[in-house]
């Protein structure tokens, strides 16, 4: 029924449209270097000839074309809808810590409870751990949750080597702004409306169609 509607609305794809989809499929599946004959041999493993495959691709494009014309292009998501969703579905940024793991020289494990002498820190060999979310912290490093920006920890043993952890920077957990989430929410609401309207469109299309068996 969708194909018949596409024919009535002159929404059938061109050969070039179909060919673009075939090329995209080949590239996405690492088959871009295959000739047409070699590609057809691959298709035969799944019960298709190249002609049959292109025919099915054409029907799929036609179906999507008619859905877009009848439904998708008519969908409007207002700023008020986006704002309402934002207010009813808050989303927060995670608490994060920018950490460096700095080797300690000339100091054994017996000293780990005392303040580390910065002269014993090998800053040139520091390991930059980058931004780490609170929930992703290794349990061994959970002490950083109580540390402030720029603070250096007591000594910790990692793989039989002594280090201190520096909190180079930190981000507190906070609610994402409307501007940060606007496009994502708009896309989500569009997809929800699209799914609902396409389903209704297909039901109505069946109701208003007559199928003749020859």
Residue frames relative to the residue before (quaternion, step in Angstrom):
aa qw qx qy qz dx dy dz
X 1.0000 0.0000 0.0000 0.0000 0.00 0.00 0.00
X 0.6316 0.5288 -0.3307 0.4605 3.57 1.02 -0.79
X 0.6506 0.5127 -0.3203 0.4597 3.57 0.97 -0.84
X 0.6444 0.5163 -0.3255 0.4607 3.59 0.96 -0.84
X 0.6346 0.5205 -0.3224 0.4716 3.57 1.05 -0.80
X 0.6434 0.5223 -0.3169 0.4614 3.57 1.01 -0.83
X 0.6267 0.5208 -0.3347 0.4733 3.58 1.07 -0.74
X 0.6655 0.5115 -0.3012 0.4524 3.59 0.91 -0.95
X 0.7428 0.3948 -0.2114 0.4976 3.59 1.05 -0.77
X 0.4175 -0.7225 0.4519 0.3155 3.59 1.31 0.12
X 0.4248 0.7110 -0.4459 0.3393 3.58 0.95 0.95
X 0.3549 0.7309 -0.5098 0.2828 3.60 1.17 0.47
X 0.4934 -0.6670 0.4626 0.3126 3.63 -1.02 0.70
X 0.4690 -0.6324 0.5300 0.3150 3.55 -1.26 0.39
X 0.6673 -0.4653 0.3740 0.4454 3.58 -1.28 0.15
X 0.6290 0.5398 -0.3340 0.4488 3.58 1.05 -0.75
X 0.6132 0.5423 -0.3442 0.4598 3.62 1.05 -0.75
X 0.6694 0.4934 -0.2934 0.4716 3.57 0.93 -0.95
X 0.6609 0.5209 -0.3134 0.4400 3.57 0.90 -0.92
X 0.6218 0.5386 -0.3429 0.4536 3.60 1.02 -0.76
X 0.6591 0.5032 -0.3088 0.4658 3.58 0.99 -0.81
X 0.6262 0.5292 -0.3334 0.4654 3.59 1.05 -0.75
X 0.6579 0.5053 -0.3028 0.4692 3.57 0.93 -0.93
X 0.6486 0.5165 -0.3178 0.4599 3.59 0.96 -0.88
X 0.6410 0.5236 -0.3203 0.4607 3.59 0.99 -0.84
X 0.6556 0.5160 -0.3111 0.4552 3.58 0.94 -0.90
X 0.6731 0.4994 -0.2970 0.4576 3.58 0.93 -0.90
X 0.6640 0.5190 -0.3006 0.4465 3.58 0.97 -0.89
X 0.7633 0.3533 -0.1828 0.5090 3.57 1.14 -0.59
X 0.5686 -0.6481 0.3622 0.3542 3.55 1.21 0.50
X 0.5414 0.6261 -0.3885 0.4049 3.58 1.18 0.56
X 0.3021 0.8195 -0.4520 0.1812 3.57 1.28 0.25
X 0.6992 0.4767 -0.2762 0.4556 3.59 1.10 -0.62
X 0.5226 0.6595 -0.4129 0.3485 3.61 1.23 -0.15
X 0.4425 -0.6522 0.5436 0.2887 3.55 -1.09 0.72
X 0.6921 -0.4666 0.3358 0.4364 3.58 -1.27 0.23
X 0.6713 0.4962 -0.3052 0.4582 3.59 0.96 -0.84
X 0.6606 0.4914 -0.3117 0.4743 3.60 0.97 -0.82
X 0.6249 0.5315 -0.3336 0.4645 3.58 1.06 -0.77
X 0.6426 0.5195 -0.3248 0.4602 3.57 1.01 -0.80
X 0.6146 0.5402 -0.3496 0.4564 3.59 1.07 -0.68
X 0.6358 0.5116 -0.3241 0.4785 3.58 1.06 -0.73
X 0.6515 0.5225 -0.3110 0.4537 3.57 1.00 -0.85
X 0.6158 0.5749 -0.3464 0.4127 3.58 1.03 -0.76
X 0.5726 0.5919 -0.3750 0.4256 3.57 1.17 -0.52
X 0.7338 0.3626 -0.1986 0.5391 3.57 1.25 -0.54
X 0.6247 -0.6007 0.3188 0.3838 3.57 1.25 0.40
X 0.6059 0.5469 -0.3609 0.4512 3.61 1.21 0.44
X 0.2597 -0.6525 0.6701 0.2403 3.49 -1.33 0.42
X 0.6559 -0.5042 0.3674 0.4250 3.59 -1.22 0.29
X 0.6305 0.5384 -0.3280 0.4529 3.58 1.04 -0.80
X 0.6681 0.4951 -0.2936 0.4715 3.59 0.94 -0.92
X 0.6389 0.5367 -0.3209 0.4482 3.55 1.01 -0.86
X 0.6722 0.4866 -0.2971 0.4723 3.58 0.90 -0.91
X 0.6110 0.5533 -0.3432 0.4503 3.58 1.09 -0.73
X 0.6792 0.4832 -0.2847 0.4735 3.57 0.93 -0.92
X 0.6178 0.5327 -0.3346 0.4719 3.58 1.06 -0.77
X 0.6453 0.5296 -0.3147 0.4518 3.58 0.98 -0.86
X 0.6501 0.5050 -0.3125 0.4739 3.60 0.99 -0.82
X 0.6432 0.5248 -0.3214 0.4556 3.56 1.00 -0.82
X 0.6531 0.5048 -0.3104 0.4715 3.58 0.94 -0.90
X 0.6454 0.5272 -0.3199 0.4509 3.57 0.96 -0.88
X 0.6478 0.5203 -0.3132 0.4599 3.58 0.97 -0.87
X 0.6781 0.4786 -0.2913 0.4757 3.56 0.95 -0.90
X 0.6054 0.5635 -0.3500 0.4398 3.58 1.06 -0.71
X 0.7080 0.4598 -0.2745 0.4604 3.56 0.83 -0.97
X 0.6119 0.5313 -0.3490 0.4707 3.59 1.10 -0.66
X 0.6535 0.5129 -0.3155 0.4586 3.57 0.98 -0.84
X 0.6810 0.4917 -0.2949 0.4555 3.56 0.92 -0.91
X 0.7388 0.4370 -0.2284 0.4595 3.58 0.90 -0.96
X 0.8162 0.2456 -0.0863 0.5158 3.58 1.05 -0.74
X 0.7556 0.4607 -0.2614 0.3855 3.56 0.32 -1.31
X 0.7012 0.4845 -0.2799 0.4418 3.58 0.83 -0.96
X 0.6775 0.4886 -0.2867 0.4692 3.59 1.24 -0.33
X 0.5156 0.6569 -0.4108 0.3658 3.59 1.27 -0.13
X 0.0378 -0.7795 0.6252 -0.0045 3.54 -0.95 0.95
X 0.1063 -0.7604 0.6383 0.0557 3.56 -0.92 0.96
X 0.2845 -0.7900 0.5219 0.1501 3.57 -0.54 1.15
X 0.6271 -0.5379 0.4083 0.3882 3.54 -1.27 0.41
X 0.6128 0.5506 -0.3488 0.4469 3.58 1.12 -0.63
X 0.6293 0.5230 -0.3298 0.4709 3.58 1.05 -0.73
X 0.6407 0.5182 -0.3174 0.4693 3.56 1.00 -0.83
X 0.6735 0.4991 -0.2911 0.4610 3.58 0.91 -0.95
X 0.6352 0.5262 -0.3319 0.4577 3.60 0.98 -0.79
X 0.6516 0.5013 -0.3142 0.4747 3.58 0.96 -0.87
X 0.6342 0.5432 -0.3231 0.4453 3.57 0.98 -0.89
X 0.6958 0.4807 -0.2764 0.4565 3.59 0.87 -0.95
X 0.7279 0.4348 -0.2359 0.4747 3.58 1.07 -0.74
X 0.7659 0.2626 -0.1498 0.5675 3.58 1.27 -0.26
X 0.0636 -0.8389 0.5401 0.0247 3.60 0.48 1.17
X 0.0935 -0.7749 0.6241 0.0363 3.53 -1.16 0.69
X 0.1759 -0.8130 0.5503 0.0729 3.56 -0.77 1.01
X 0.4571 -0.6328 0.5404 0.3138 3.54 -1.22 0.54
X 0.4959 -0.6787 0.4448 0.3092 3.60 -0.95 0.76
X 0.5328 -0.5726 0.5062 0.3633 3.55 -1.26 0.44
X 0.0147 -0.8244 0.5643 -0.0400 3.60 -0.75 1.04
X 0.1686 -0.7717 0.6084 0.0766 3.53 -1.23 0.62
X 0.2481 -0.7340 0.6116 0.1602 3.55 -0.99 0.89
X 0.0573 -0.8594 0.5062 -0.0426 3.54 -0.33 1.29
X 0.1138 -0.7387 0.6573 0.0966 3.50 -1.31 0.59
X 0.2417 -0.7504 0.6016 0.1283 3.54 -1.02 0.87
X 0.0880 -0.8465 0.5248 -0.0174 3.57 -0.32 1.32
X 0.4267 -0.7123 0.4906 0.2643 3.63 -0.71 1.03
X 0.2487 -0.7458 0.6017 0.1409 3.57 -1.13 0.76
X 0.1467 -0.7924 0.5876 0.0728 3.59 -0.87 0.98
X 0.8435 0.1935 -0.1507 0.4779 3.57 -1.28 0.52
X 0.6617 0.4477 -0.3358 0.4989 3.56 0.91 0.82
X 0.2199 -0.8038 0.5390 0.1227 3.59 -0.65 1.03
X 0.7494 -0.4414 0.2671 0.4151 3.54 -1.31 0.16
X 0.5818 0.6042 -0.3797 0.3902 3.58 1.12 -0.54
X 0.6845 0.4941 -0.2821 0.4558 3.60 1.20 -0.44
X 0.4422 0.7632 -0.4225 0.2086 3.58 1.24 -0.23
X 0.6533 0.5211 -0.3258 0.4422 3.62 1.14 -0.43
X 0.6681 0.4939 -0.2948 0.4721 3.55 1.25 -0.22
X 0.6623 -0.4992 0.3679 0.4204 3.56 -1.25 0.32
X 0.4120 -0.7080 0.5219 0.2380 3.53 -1.00 0.86
X 0.3878 -0.6946 0.5589 0.2343 3.54 -0.99 0.92
X 0.4331 -0.7331 0.4572 0.2568 3.58 -0.56 1.13
X 0.5756 0.5903 -0.3803 0.4191 3.57 1.20 -0.42
X 0.6770 0.4822 -0.2893 0.4748 3.56 1.25 -0.38
X 0.5556 0.6093 -0.3887 0.4112 3.57 1.27 0.12
X 0.2816 -0.7595 0.5677 0.1469 3.54 -0.84 1.03
X 0.1670 -0.8487 0.4956 0.0785 3.57 0.33 1.28
X 0.6267 0.5613 -0.3482 0.4133 3.60 1.03 -0.68
X 0.7303 0.3876 -0.2287 0.5140 3.59 1.17 -0.50
X 0.3134 0.7707 -0.5028 0.2345 3.58 1.23 0.33
X 0.3193 -0.7318 0.5744 0.1804 3.54 -1.09 0.81
X 0.2740 -0.7726 0.5551 0.1409 3.58 -0.58 1.17
X 0.1929 -0.8140 0.5415 0.0837 3.60 -0.42 1.22
X 0.3955 -0.7418 0.4610 0.2843 3.58 1.26 -0.28
X 0.7299 -0.3977 0.3142 0.4586 3.55 -1.30 -0.33
X 0.0200 -0.7866 0.6166 -0.0252 3.57 -0.86 1.02
X 0.4030 -0.7150 0.5205 0.2353 3.57 -0.82 1.02
X 0.6559 -0.5408 0.3654 0.3792 3.53 -1.16 0.69
X 0.7138 0.4638 -0.2687 0.4507 3.57 0.87 -0.96
X 0.6828 0.4789 -0.2889 0.4702 3.59 1.24 -0.32
X 0.4266 0.7225 -0.4549 0.2986 3.58 1.25 -0.01
X 0.4687 -0.6261 0.5421 0.3074 3.56 -1.04 0.79
X 0.5691 -0.6185 0.4106 0.3536 3.64 -0.88 0.86
X 0.6034 0.5752 -0.3512 0.4262 3.58 1.13 -0.62
X 0.7425 0.3940 -0.2069 0.5007 3.58 1.20 -0.57
X 0.3487 0.7783 -0.4754 0.2159 3.62 1.20 0.20
X 0.5239 0.6464 -0.4063 0.3776 3.59 1.21 -0.34
X 0.5699 0.6078 -0.3944 0.3877 3.61 1.15 -0.47
X 0.5244 0.6530 -0.4093 0.3621 3.62 1.21 -0.37
X 0.7214 0.4051 -0.2344 0.5104 3.57 1.18 -0.54
X 0.5767 0.6128 -0.3663 0.3972 3.59 1.27 -0.02
X 0.3884 -0.7043 0.5495 0.2263 3.55 -1.27 0.48
X 0.6778 -0.4786 0.3694 0.4184 3.54 -1.30 0.32
X 0.8037 0.2593 -0.2143 0.4908 3.59 -0.90 0.97
X 0.5673 0.6175 -0.3774 0.3931 3.59 1.26 -0.24
X 0.2652 -0.7440 0.5955 0.1464 3.55 -1.21 0.71
X 0.4269 -0.7384 0.4722 0.2225 3.54 -0.89 0.99
X 0.6052 -0.4641 0.4643 0.4504 3.50 -1.38 -0.13
X 0.6746 -0.5192 0.3418 0.3982 3.54 -1.26 0.26
X 0.0627 -0.7719 0.6323 0.0217 3.54 -1.12 0.77
X 0.3449 -0.7450 0.5363 0.1958 3.55 -1.01 0.83
X 0.0164 0.7845 -0.6172 0.0575 3.57 -0.78 1.10
X 0.8363 -0.0903 0.0083 0.5408 3.57 -0.59 1.20
X 0.6896 -0.5198 0.2535 0.4359 3.54 0.95 1.06
X 0.6317 0.4551 -0.3653 0.5103 3.56 1.17 0.54
X 0.4023 -0.7278 0.5089 0.2225 3.57 -1.10 0.74
X 0.0117 0.7860 -0.6155 0.0561 3.51 -0.95 1.01
X 0.2035 -0.6811 0.6629 0.2351 3.48 -1.44 0.08
X 0.3432 -0.7297 0.5563 0.2006 3.55 -1.19 0.57
X 0.1673 -0.7751 0.6039 0.0809 3.54 -0.87 1.03
X 0.2783 -0.7167 0.6137 0.1796 3.58 -0.94 0.93
X 0.2097 -0.8185 0.5262 0.0960 3.57 -0.01 1.32
X 0.7788 -0.0922 0.0867 0.6144 3.56 1.08 -0.77
X 0.0754 -0.7954 0.5981 0.0620 3.58 -1.21 0.31
X 0.1995 -0.7538 0.6155 0.1146 3.55 -1.22 0.61
X 0.3430 -0.7310 0.5527 0.2063 3.55 -0.79 1.03
X 0.5652 -0.5746 0.4641 0.3675 3.54 -1.22 0.51
X 0.1050 0.7945 -0.5900 0.0980 3.60 -0.91 0.89
X 0.5569 -0.6054 0.4486 0.3493 3.55 -1.22 0.48
X 0.4662 -0.6741 0.4959 0.2869 3.57 -0.94 0.91
X 0.4851 -0.6772 0.4759 0.2820 3.55 -1.04 0.78
X 0.6502 -0.5095 0.3907 0.4063 3.55 -1.28 0.34
X 0.6313 0.5448 -0.3338 0.4396 3.58 1.00 -0.81
X 0.6488 0.5303 -0.3141 0.4463 3.58 1.01 -0.84
X 0.7802 0.3678 -0.1648 0.4784 3.56 0.99 -0.84
X 0.4320 0.7585 -0.4397 0.2113 3.57 1.22 -0.40
X 0.7178 0.4560 -0.2773 0.4471 3.60 0.64 -1.08
X 0.6448 0.5274 -0.3199 0.4513 3.58 1.03 -0.77
X 0.6615 0.4906 -0.2980 0.4826 3.57 0.99 -0.86
X 0.6344 0.5364 -0.3267 0.4508 3.57 0.97 -0.87
X 0.6579 0.5020 -0.3023 0.4731 3.58 0.96 -0.85
X 0.6491 0.5247 -0.3143 0.4522 3.58 0.97 -0.88
X 0.6811 0.4835 -0.2858 0.4698 3.59 0.89 -0.95
X 0.6134 0.5414 -0.3403 0.4635 3.58 1.09 -0.69
X 0.6634 0.5089 -0.3006 0.4588 3.56 0.94 -0.91
X 0.6434 0.5200 -0.3211 0.4611 3.59 1.02 -0.80
X 0.6623 0.4877 -0.3005 0.4829 3.57 0.94 -0.90
X 0.6342 0.5505 -0.3257 0.4344 3.55 0.98 -0.86
X 0.6691 0.5018 -0.3035 0.4565 3.59 0.84 -0.97
X 0.6732 0.5038 -0.2900 0.4571 3.57 0.94 -0.92
X 0.7127 0.4635 -0.2621 0.4567 3.59 0.87 -0.96
X 0.6237 0.5263 -0.3448 0.4637 3.58 1.06 -0.69
X 0.6298 0.5259 -0.3327 0.4648 3.57 0.99 -0.79
X 0.6655 0.4897 -0.2993 0.4772 3.60 0.94 -0.88
X 0.6306 0.5447 -0.3223 0.4491 3.57 1.00 -0.86
X 0.6776 0.4899 -0.2926 0.4640 3.58 0.92 -0.91
X 0.6330 0.5210 -0.3274 0.4698 3.60 1.04 -0.77
X 0.6751 0.4869 -0.2918 0.4711 3.58 0.90 -0.95
X 0.6285 0.5487 -0.3346 0.4382 3.56 1.03 -0.81
X 0.6559 0.5010 -0.3048 0.4752 3.58 1.00 -0.82
X 0.6468 0.5378 -0.3191 0.4365 3.57 0.96 -0.89
X 0.7676 0.3831 -0.1823 0.4803 3.54 0.98 -0.89
X 0.6113 0.5477 -0.3480 0.4530 3.57 1.27 0.26
X 0.2350 -0.7423 0.6101 0.1471 3.53 -1.21 0.59
X 0.1673 -0.7905 0.5847 0.0723 3.54 -0.70 1.10
X 0.1288 -0.7964 0.5896 0.0390 3.57 -0.71 1.11
X 0.2276 -0.7718 0.5818 0.1188 3.57 -0.71 1.10
X 0.1883 -0.7952 0.5697 0.0870 3.59 -0.70 1.09
